[in-house]
Amino acid sequence: MGLLVVGTGALACFFAARLAGSGNVVTMLGSWQAGLTVLRQRGVRLLETNGSTHQYPVEVIDGINIRRKYSQALVLVKSWQTERVAKQLERHLTKTGMVLTLQNGFGNYETLKDALGQERVALGVTTEGARMLEPGYVHHTGNGKVMIGIHPKLGGLGELLTFAGFQVEMIAEPESLLWGKLVINAAINPLTALLRVPNGELMSRPAAREIMLEAAHEAALVANKHGIRLPYSDPADAVEEVARNTAANISSMLQDVLRGTPTEIDAINGAIIRVGDALGVPTPVNRMLWRLVKGLDPH
């Protein structure tokens, strides 16, 4: 019945381009008018890691008029948009339509599940890197994986992603990977946004590195108390490895700050604070980072 990519940001455009390039008819659902206009006029432009540029046609909808229903949807919007998107998907999906969320942060899966039902939502994590150059034009900044929780009704979406060139892994405990990424994002993203530096710069500034490691340690304690088995044994080693491996990357949170758009700080450090408070685990470093980045968010 059709493939719907929800979002018009960097990762949404990247996934849409790859899926359209492998022969799928892709529709993008968004609310960013500048992005929708460009996508409608000329499709998605993708700058690959090797420097080549390709252009792919996509269909575009804004969620107002329903022209047809979709059987599969890939959700790649910012966390603060998830509640609105969940209501839109109720109208745009077939009765048995499936949703796969690959979003950053904690709480997106729960919001989608509450609106659509657990049997219609699958949880995934991606480590692909992308940066928006201008509306409809995205730069693929680094290869990664797409890890999807095993779901009895997922259908062929995993195969579609594999055929489109993604490295897909089906996993039994997606919550472990979600929290593993959450811990690392909580340690790296807010610091890069506050200092306005690429990820690797945190390793060369002793004070920033110390805060990064403390934030990761706090978040890992919350995850462990929450009953989550993280996909690594030492959060400090894990966050340092990611910072080194993505040294030139501009984090999504820094991209948001530079564009003057809301960040996902509430779904990252804010989520760690909320879960920590509920479990009685102190999170002073994450709370400090949350407050500072909230001070940068537009009102």
Secondary structure, 3 states (H helix, E strand, C coil): CCEEEECCCHHHHHHHHHHHHCCCCEEEECCCHHHHHHHHHHCEEEECCCCCEEEECCEEECCCCCCCCEEEEEECCCHHHHHHHHHHHHHHEEEEEEEEECCCCCCHHHHHHHHHCHHHEEEEEECCEEEEEECCEEEEEECCEEEEECCCCCCCHHHHHHHCCCEEEEECCHHHHHHHHHHHHHHHHHHHHHHCCCCCHHHHCHHHHHHHHHHHHHHHHHHHHCCCCCCCCCHHHHHHHHHHHCCCCCCHHHHHHHHCCCCCHHHCHHHHHHHHHHHCCCCHHHHHHHHHHHCCCCC
